[in-house]
Amino acid sequence: MALFVIASCQLMVVLDITIVNIALPHIQSSLDFSTTSLSWVVNAYTLTFGGLLLLGGRAGDILGRRRVFVFGVLLFVLASLLGGFAQNSGQLLGARALQGVGGAIASPTSLALISTTFREGPERNRAFGVFAAVSAGGGAIGLLAGGMLVEWLNWRWVLFVNVPIGLLIVLATPKWIKESERHPGRFDITGALTSTAGMVLLVYGFIRAAQDGWRDALTLASFAGAVVLLVAFILIERRSRQPITPLHMFADRNRAGTYGIMLCLAAAIFGMFFFLTLFVQNVLGFSPLAAGLAFLPVSAVIAVGAGLASRFLPLYGPKPFMVLGAILAAAGLAWLTLTDVHSTYAGSVLGPMLVFSLGMGMEFVSLTLMALSDVPTPETGAASGLLNATQQVGGSLGLSILVTMYGTASTDEADKQVPDFLRQATPAERLRFERTGQLPKPWSDEILTAGVSAAFITAAIFTAVAAVIALLVIQVRPSDLERLKGGTGPGPM
């Protein structure tokens, strides 16, 4: 039951990253968003969530993880309720940002609670497997749930749905989860502010680069500010007696390698969901609900991959699953590059999507275990916060790079398609093109497909890099396998 409560919270937080995506057209017409400002319905959540994860993890270490967990869930519930009742764009964006704060407090604390609730060995391995499956599969579940709620009710229910779930979690927590030991200390406020602001600026810089180009003045200013703040953060952490992020975590090659792998894989999974959602709706013509159903197999296969990894980790250790998982993910993405305007869901999308998902299931349970293995109890919140932050920042930064590749390839394809369109277009179609700059079908499908293929090529490169890191950096010793079996083997993993 403790695992069910913890996993339910993680599902609610992760699900919210994608559940809103399908509702965006309805939100735009309801609250009069412009096309440009509409992207901030997603970005407001992602930026605050990714930027405050480190602070959320540290808060649990100092104040007690169960107490902080409940507070984060309650804040998330309140923000969801406010967002559902929003009457204008400003109210919704404020609620989405507050949701990100609540998620940043609850998510790393929930991961740390697994370390303190379950004994090291098979019991904790299974718990991490469930948690990893929920974390990786929540995006697909969010797309399905979003499609159902928008089609059957209205867009406000993609926010309202969090309220009863969150309240049930809050009521169940005191009964099934014990409070962790509070570790005396103080908040590294300066470190928290510089790390949060630096990551927010870095994520914002890449998001803006995707929208306004790499030479945009505000894009360059965001990157410059991020570099200054993150360098200041490192200097502050090196001198702090109680840092928000103990830098010695990066001295362990396995943990440092784990963070690098997570950066690459997060970029790939964010990109897979984003571009396949575009493809199945715009090219294959799926409705929101049908698009959500199309992604349902992802969650099931991720759970299978996580279950296999959890079962055989004590025998083989995490490294084989980290290498094999990244190779499978890269193969799935490379397969997706073959899609074109004549592709079908069953013939060209489902197969590679399942291969990708199996690899991701193996990866997430192995990465979660490796990141928290042999971390001192007072620092498990910081370690879990750093892993989650790596995932969110990697997803945001990577998606921005993929969108840039998509834009370049689609522009090149448009240069090829426009002359063909002009030769065949009626006077009315030419007039519409001059007014909007948008090509109609089937030319628009060709452009979108070319861009999506280019994005998947880049995503496959990301996962290939992850495989190389896993192969060359990660090391597992016999003593590490003893710990996975429930023994007390010495030394860090």
C-alpha positions as CSV (number, residue, x, y, z in Angstrom):
1,M,0.0,0.0,0.0
2,A,2.9,2.4,0.7
3,L,4.2,1.7,-2.8
4,F,0.7,2.2,-4.3
5,V,0.5,5.6,-2.6
6,I,3.9,6.7,-3.7
7,A,3.5,5.5,-7.2
8,S,0.0,7.2,-7.5
9,C,1.6,10.5,-6.6
10,Q,4.4,10.1,-9.2
11,L,1.8,9.1,-11.8
12,M,-0.3,12.2,-11.1
13,V,2.8,14.5,-11.4
14,V,4.3,12.8,-14.5
15,L,0.9,12.4,-16.2
16,D,0.3,16.2,-16.0
17,I,3.2,16.9,-18.3
18,T,1.3,15.3,-21.3
19,I,-2.4,15.3,-20.3
20,V,-2.7,19.0,-21.2
21,N,-1.2,18.6,-24.7
22,I,-4.3,17.2,-26.4
23,A,-6.5,19.9,-24.7
24,L,-4.4,22.8,-26.1
25,P,-6.7,23.7,-29.1
26,H,-9.8,23.8,-26.7
27,I,-7.9,25.9,-24.2
28,Q,-6.8,28.3,-26.9
29,S,-10.4,28.9,-28.1
30,S,-11.8,29.1,-24.6
31,L,-9.3,31.5,-23.0
32,D,-8.3,33.4,-26.2
33,F,-4.6,32.4,-26.2
34,S,-2.5,33.4,-29.2
35,T,-0.7,30.6,-30.9
36,T,2.6,31.8,-29.5
37,S,1.5,32.2,-25.9
38,L,-0.3,28.9,-26.0
39,S,3.0,27.1,-25.6
40,W,3.4,28.5,-22.1
41,V,0.5,26.4,-20.9
42,V,3.0,23.5,-21.1
43,N,6.2,25.6,-20.4
44,A,4.9,27.2,-17.2
45,Y,4.6,23.7,-15.7
46,T,7.9,22.3,-17.1
47,L,10.0,25.3,-16.1
48,T,8.9,25.4,-12.4
49,F,8.9,21.7,-12.1
50,G,12.4,21.2,-13.5
51,G,13.8,24.3,-11.8
52,L,12.7,23.5,-8.2
53,L,13.2,19.8,-8.0
54,L,16.6,20.1,-6.2
55,L,15.0,22.4,-3.6
56,G,12.1,19.9,-3.1
57,G,14.4,17.0,-2.6
58,R,16.4,18.9,0.1
59,A,13.3,20.1,1.9
60,G,12.3,16.4,2.5
61,D,15.8,15.7,4.0
62,I,15.5,18.5,6.5
63,L,11.8,18.7,7.4
64,G,10.8,15.1,7.1
65,R,9.8,13.4,3.9
66,R,6.3,12.4,4.7
67,R,5.4,15.9,5.8
68,V,6.9,17.5,2.8
69,F,5.3,14.9,0.5
70,V,1.8,15.7,1.8
71,F,2.4,19.4,1.5
72,G,3.6,19.0,-2.2
73,V,0.5,16.9,-3.1
74,L,-1.8,19.4,-1.4
75,L,-0.2,22.3,-3.3
76,F,-0.6,20.4,-6.5
77,V,-4.3,19.7,-5.8
78,L,-4.9,23.4,-5.0
79,A,-3.2,24.6,-8.2
80,S,-5.1,22.0,-10.3
81,L,-8.4,23.3,-8.8
82,L,-7.5,26.9,-9.5
83,G,-6.4,26.0,-13.1
84,G,-9.7,24.2,-13.8
85,F,-11.7,27.3,-12.8
86,A,-9.4,29.8,-14.6
87,Q,-11.3,32.5,-16.5
88,N,-8.4,34.0,-18.4
89,S,-4.9,33.1,-19.7
90,G,-3.1,34.8,-16.8
91,Q,-5.0,32.7,-14.2
92,L,-4.3,29.5,-16.0
93,L,-0.6,30.2,-16.5
94,G,-0.3,31.1,-12.8
95,A,-2.0,27.9,-11.8
96,R,0.2,25.8,-14.1
97,A,3.4,27.3,-12.6
98,L,2.0,26.6,-9.1
99,Q,1.4,23.0,-10.2
100,G,5.0,22.8,-11.2
101,V,6.0,23.9,-7.7
102,G,3.8,21.3,-6.0
103,G,5.2,18.6,-8.4
104,A,8.8,19.6,-7.7
105,I,8.2,19.2,-3.9
106,A,6.2,15.9,-4.1
107,S,8.2,14.0,-6.9
108,P,11.7,13.8,-5.4
109,T,10.3,13.2,-2.0
110,S,8.3,10.3,-3.2
111,L,11.4,8.7,-4.8
112,A,13.3,9.3,-1.5
113,L,10.5,7.6,0.5
114,I,11.1,4.4,-1.5
115,S,14.7,4.3,-0.2
116,T,13.6,4.8,3.4
117,T,10.5,2.6,3.3
118,F,11.8,-0.6,1.5
119,R,14.8,-2.7,2.5
120,E,17.7,-2.8,0.1
121,G,17.7,-5.9,-2.1
122,P,14.8,-7.6,-4.0
123,E,12.1,-5.6,-2.1
124,R,13.6,-2.2,-3.0
125,N,14.4,-3.5,-6.6
126,R,10.7,-4.3,-7.1
127,A,9.6,-0.9,-5.7
128,F,12.0,0.9,-8.0
129,G,10.7,-1.1,-10.9
130,V,7.1,0.0,-10.2
131,F,8.2,3.6,-9.7
132,A,10.3,3.6,-12.9
133,A,7.4,2.0,-15.0
134,V,5.0,4.7,-13.7
135,S,7.5,7.5,-14.4
136,A,8.2,6.3,-17.9
137,G,4.7,5.3,-18.8
138,G,2.9,8.3,-17.3
139,G,3.3,10.3,-20.5
140,A,1.4,7.8,-22.6
141,I,-1.3,7.5,-20.0
142,G,-1.6,11.2,-19.9
143,L,-2.2,11.4,-23.7
144,L,-4.9,8.8,-23.4
145,A,-6.6,10.4,-20.4
146,G,-6.4,13.8,-22.0
147,G,-8.1,12.5,-25.1
148,M,-10.9,10.9,-23.1
149,L,-11.5,13.9,-20.9
150,V,-11.6,16.4,-23.7
151,E,-13.8,14.3,-25.9
152,W,-16.3,13.2,-23.2
153,L,-16.3,16.2,-20.9
154,N,-14.2,19.4,-21.5
155,W,-10.7,20.7,-21.3
156,R,-11.1,21.8,-17.6
157,W,-11.3,18.2,-16.5
158,V,-7.6,17.6,-17.4
159,L,-6.9,19.7,-14.4
160,F,-9.9,18.8,-12.2
161,V,-9.0,15.1,-12.4
162,N,-6.0,15.7,-10.1
163,V,-8.2,16.9,-7.2
164,P,-9.8,13.6,-6.1
165,I,-6.6,11.6,-6.8
166,G,-4.5,14.0,-4.8
167,L,-6.9,14.1,-1.9
168,L,-7.0,10.3,-1.7
169,I,-3.2,10.2,-1.6
170,V,-3.1,12.8,1.2
171,L,-5.7,10.8,3.2
172,A,-3.8,7.5,2.7
173,T,-0.3,8.7,3.4
174,P,-0.4,8.9,7.2
175,K,-1.8,5.4,7.4
176,W,0.6,3.6,5.1
177,I,3.8,5.7,5.1
178,K,6.0,6.3,8.1
179,E,7.7,9.7,8.7
180,S,11.4,9.6,7.9
181,E,14.0,10.8,10.3
182,R,14.6,14.6,10.2
183,H,18.2,15.5,9.6
184,P,19.3,18.7,11.3
185,G,20.5,21.3,8.9
186,R,19.6,24.5,7.1
187,F,18.5,25.4,3.6
188,D,21.1,26.5,1.2
189,I,19.0,29.4,0.1
190,T,21.7,31.0,-2.1
191,G,22.4,27.7,-3.8
192,A,18.7,27.0,-4.2
193,L,18.1,30.4,-5.9
194,T,21.1,30.2,-8.2
195,S,20.4,26.6,-9.3
196,T,16.7,27.2,-9.8
197,A,17.1,30.4,-11.7
198,G,20.0,29.0,-13.7
199,M,18.0,25.9,-14.8
200,V,14.9,27.9,-15.6
201,L,16.9,30.3,-17.8
202,L,18.6,27.4,-19.5
203,V,15.3,25.6,-20.2
204,Y,13.7,28.9,-21.3
205,G,16.7,29.6,-23.6
206,F,16.3,26.4,-25.5
207,I,12.5,26.7,-25.7
208,R,12.8,30.2,-27.0
209,A,15.5,29.1,-29.5
210,A,13.0,26.6,-30.9
211,Q,10.4,29.4,-31.4
212,D,12.5,32.5,-32.3
213,G,15.8,31.2,-33.5
214,W,19.3,30.9,-32.0
215,R,20.3,34.5,-32.8
216,D,17.3,36.0,-30.9
217,A,18.6,38.5,-28.4
218,L,16.5,37.1,-25.5
219,T,17.6,33.6,-26.4
220,L,21.3,34.6,-26.1
221,A,20.7,36.6,-23.0
222,S,19.0,33.6,-21.4
223,F,21.9,31.3,-22.2
224,A,24.4,33.9,-20.9
225,G,22.4,34.4,-17.7
226,A,22.2,30.6,-17.2
227,V,25.9,30.1,-17.6
228,V,26.6,32.9,-15.0
229,L,24.1,31.5,-12.5
230,L,25.1,27.9,-12.8
231,V,28.8,28.7,-12.5
232,A,27.9,30.7,-9.4
233,F,25.9,27.8,-8.1
234,I,28.9,25.4,-8.4
235,L,31.2,27.8,-6.6
236,I,28.6,28.3,-3.8
237,E,28.1,24.5,-3.5
238,R,31.8,23.9,-3.2
239,R,32.1,26.3,-0.2
240,S,28.8,25.5,1.5
241,R,28.9,23.3,4.6
242,Q,25.4,21.9,3.8
243,P,24.9,22.2,0.1
244,I,21.6,21.7,-1.6
245,T,23.4,19.3,-4.0
246,P,26.5,17.6,-2.6
247,L,28.9,17.8,-5.5
248,H,30.7,14.7,-4.4
249,M,27.8,12.7,-5.9
250,F,29.4,13.5,-9.3
251,A,32.7,12.1,-8.2
252,D,31.2,8.6,-8.4
253,R,31.6,7.6,-12.0
254,N,28.5,5.4,-11.9
255,R,26.3,8.2,-10.6
256,A,27.7,10.8,-13.0
257,G,27.3,8.4,-15.9
258,T,23.7,7.8,-14.8
259,Y,22.9,11.5,-14.9
260,G,24.4,11.7,-18.4
261,I,22.4,8.7,-19.7
262,M,19.2,10.3,-18.2
263,L,19.8,13.5,-20.0
264,C,20.0,11.7,-23.4
265,L,17.1,9.4,-22.8
266,A,14.8,12.1,-21.5
267,A,15.3,14.0,-24.7
268,A,14.4,11.0,-26.7
269,I,11.2,10.1,-24.8
270,F,10.0,13.7,-24.8
271,G,10.6,13.9,-28.5
272,M,9.0,10.6,-29.3
273,F,5.7,11.6,-27.6
274,F,5.7,15.1,-29.1
275,F,6.4,14.2,-32.7
276,L,4.4,11.0,-32.9
277,T,1.4,12.9,-31.5
278,L,1.8,15.4,-34.4
279,F,2.2,12.6,-36.9
280,V,-0.8,10.4,-35.9
281,Q,-3.2,13.4,-35.7
282,N,-2.0,15.5,-38.6
283,V,-0.9,12.9,-41.1
284,L,-2.9,9.8,-40.1
285,G,-5.9,11.8,-39.1
286,F,-6.5,10.4,-35.6
287,S,-8.9,12.1,-33.3
288,P,-7.6,13.1,-29.8
289,L,-9.1,10.0,-28.2
290,A,-7.8,7.7,-31.0
291,A,-4.3,9.3,-30.6
292,G,-4.4,8.6,-26.9
293,L,-5.4,5.0,-27.5
294,A,-2.6,4.7,-30.0
295,F,0.0,5.4,-27.2
296,L,-1.6,2.9,-24.7
297,P,0.7,0.0,-25.7
298,V,3.7,2.2,-24.7
299,S,2.8,2.0,-21.0
300,A,2.2,-1.7,-21.1
301,V,5.5,-2.5,-22.8
302,I,7.4,-0.1,-20.5
303,A,6.0,-2.0,-17.5
304,V,7.2,-5.3,-19.1
305,G,10.7,-3.9,-19.6
306,A,10.8,-2.6,-16.1
307,G,9.6,-5.9,-14.7
308,L,12.2,-7.8,-16.6
309,A,15.0,-5.5,-15.4
310,S,13.8,-5.7,-11.8
311,R,13.7,-9.5,-11.8
312,F,17.1,-10.1,-13.3
313,L,19.1,-7.1,-11.8
314,P,20.4,-9.2,-8.8
315,L,21.8,-11.8,-11.3
316,Y,23.4,-9.5,-13.9
317,G,23.5,-6.0,-12.3
318,P,22.1,-2.8,-14.0
319,K,24.8,-2.3,-16.7
320,P,23.5,-4.9,-19.2
321,F,20.0,-3.5,-19.0
322,M,21.3,0.1,-19.4
323,V,23.3,-0.8,-22.5
324,L,20.6,-3.1,-24.0
325,G,17.8,-0.6,-23.2
326,A,19.6,2.3,-24.9
327,I,20.3,0.1,-28.0
328,L,16.6,-0.9,-28.2
329,A,15.5,2.7,-27.9
330,A,17.9,3.8,-30.6
331,A,16.7,1.0,-32.9
332,G,13.1,2.0,-32.4
333,L,13.8,5.6,-33.2
334,A,15.8,4.7,-36.2
335,W,12.9,2.5,-37.4
336,L,10.6,5.5,-37.0
337,T,12.7,7.6,-39.4
338,L,11.3,5.3,-42.2
339,T,7.7,6.7,-41.8
340,D,6.3,8.6,-44.7
341,V,2.9,10.0,-45.8
342,H,1.8,6.5,-47.0
343,S,2.6,4.9,-43.6
344,T,0.0,3.3,-41.4
345,Y,-0.2,3.0,-37.6
346,A,0.0,-0.8,-37.6
347,G,2.6,-1.0,-40.3
348,S,5.0,1.8,-39.5
349,V,4.4,3.2,-36.0
350,L,3.3,0.4,-33.6
351,G,6.4,-1.8,-34.1
352,P,9.1,0.7,-33.5
353,M,7.1,2.3,-30.7
354,L,7.1,-1.0,-28.9
355,V,10.8,-1.6,-29.4
356,F,11.5,1.8,-28.0
357,S,9.2,1.3,-25.0
358,L,10.8,-2.0,-24.1
359,G,14.2,-0.4,-24.0
360,M,12.9,2.5,-21.9
361,G,11.4,0.3,-19.4
362,M,14.7,-1.5,-18.8
363,E,16.5,1.9,-18.7
364,F,14.4,3.7,-16.1
365,V,14.5,1.0,-13.4
366,S,18.2,0.6,-13.8
367,L,18.9,4.3,-13.8
368,T,16.7,4.9,-10.7
369,L,18.5,2.2,-8.8
370,M,22.0,3.3,-9.9
371,A,21.3,6.9,-9.0
372,L,20.2,6.2,-5.4
373,S,22.5,3.2,-4.7
374,D,24.7,3.6,-1.6
375,V,23.6,7.3,-1.1
376,P,23.7,8.2,2.6
377,T,20.2,8.5,4.1
378,P,20.5,12.3,4.8
379,E,21.2,12.9,1.0
380,T,18.6,10.6,-0.6
381,G,16.3,13.5,-1.2
382,A,19.0,15.5,-2.9
383,A,20.0,12.5,-5.0
384,S,16.5,11.8,-6.1
385,G,15.8,15.5,-6.8
386,L,18.9,15.6,-9.0
387,L,17.8,12.6,-11.0
388,N,14.4,14.0,-11.5
389,A,15.8,17.4,-12.4
390,T,18.1,15.8,-14.9
391,Q,15.1,14.1,-16.5
392,Q,13.1,17.3,-16.8
393,V,15.9,19.5,-18.0
394,G,17.1,16.8,-20.4
395,G,13.6,16.5,-21.8
396,S,13.1,20.2,-22.2
397,L,16.6,20.9,-23.7
398,G,16.5,17.9,-25.9
399,L,13.0,18.6,-27.2
400,S,14.1,22.1,-28.2
401,I,17.0,20.7,-30.1
402,L,14.7,18.2,-31.9
403,V,12.3,20.9,-32.7
404,T,15.1,22.9,-34.3
405,M,16.1,19.9,-36.4
406,Y,12.4,19.5,-37.3
407,G,12.2,23.1,-38.4
408,T,15.3,23.0,-40.6
409,A,14.3,19.8,-42.3
410,S,10.7,20.9,-42.8
411,T,11.8,24.3,-44.3
412,D,14.1,22.5,-46.8
413,E,11.2,20.2,-47.7
414,A,8.9,23.1,-48.1
415,D,11.3,24.6,-50.7
416,K,10.8,21.5,-52.7
417,Q,7.0,21.2,-52.3
418,V,6.1,24.8,-53.1
419,P,6.9,24.7,-56.8
420,D,4.9,21.5,-57.2
421,F,2.0,23.0,-55.3
422,L,2.0,26.2,-57.5
423,R,1.9,24.1,-60.7
424,Q,-1.3,22.3,-59.5
425,A,-3.1,24.8,-57.3
426,T,-6.3,26.5,-58.2
427,P,-6.4,30.4,-58.1
428,A,-8.3,30.1,-54.8
429,E,-5.6,27.8,-53.3
430,R,-2.9,30.1,-54.4
431,L,-4.6,33.1,-52.8
432,R,-5.0,31.2,-49.5
433,F,-1.3,30.2,-49.6
434,E,-0.2,33.8,-50.2
435,R,-2.4,34.9,-47.2
436,T,-1.5,32.2,-44.7
437,G,1.9,30.8,-45.9
438,Q,0.6,27.3,-45.2
439,L,0.4,24.6,-47.8
440,P,-2.7,22.3,-47.9
441,K,-2.7,18.5,-47.9
442,P,-1.0,16.5,-49.3
443,W,2.0,18.9,-49.5
444,S,1.8,19.8,-45.8
445,D,1.9,16.1,-44.9
446,E,5.2,15.7,-46.9
447,I,6.7,18.7,-45.1
448,L,5.7,17.5,-41.6
449,T,6.9,13.9,-42.3
450,A,10.3,15.1,-43.5
451,G,10.7,17.2,-40.3
452,V,9.6,14.4,-38.0
453,S,12.0,12.0,-39.7
454,A,14.9,14.4,-39.1
455,A,13.9,14.8,-35.4
456,F,13.8,11.0,-35.0
457,I,17.3,10.7,-36.5
458,T,18.6,13.2,-33.9
459,A,16.7,11.4,-31.1
460,A,18.3,8.1,-32.2
461,I,21.8,9.7,-31.9
462,F,20.9,10.8,-28.3
463,T,20.1,7.2,-27.3
464,A,23.2,5.9,-29.1
465,V,25.3,8.3,-27.0
466,A,23.5,6.9,-23.9
467,A,24.5,3.4,-24.9
468,V,28.1,4.4,-25.2
469,I,28.1,6.1,-21.8
470,A,26.5,3.0,-20.2
471,L,29.1,0.7,-21.9
472,L,32.2,2.8,-21.1
473,V,31.4,4.5,-17.9
474,I,29.2,2.2,-15.8
475,Q,31.0,-0.3,-13.6
476,V,29.4,-3.0,-11.5
477,R,31.4,-5.1,-9.0
478,P,30.5,-8.5,-7.3
479,S,29.9,-6.6,-4.1
480,D,27.3,-4.5,-5.8
481,L,25.4,-7.7,-6.9
482,E,25.5,-8.9,-3.3
483,R,23.6,-5.7,-2.3
484,L,21.1,-6.2,-5.0
485,K,20.4,-9.7,-3.6
486,G,19.8,-8.2,-0.2
487,G,23.4,-8.7,1.1
488,T,25.7,-6.1,2.6
489,G,28.5,-5.9,0.0
490,P,30.9,-3.1,0.7
491,G,31.7,-0.1,-1.5
492,P,29.6,2.2,-3.6
493,M,27.8,1.0,-6.7
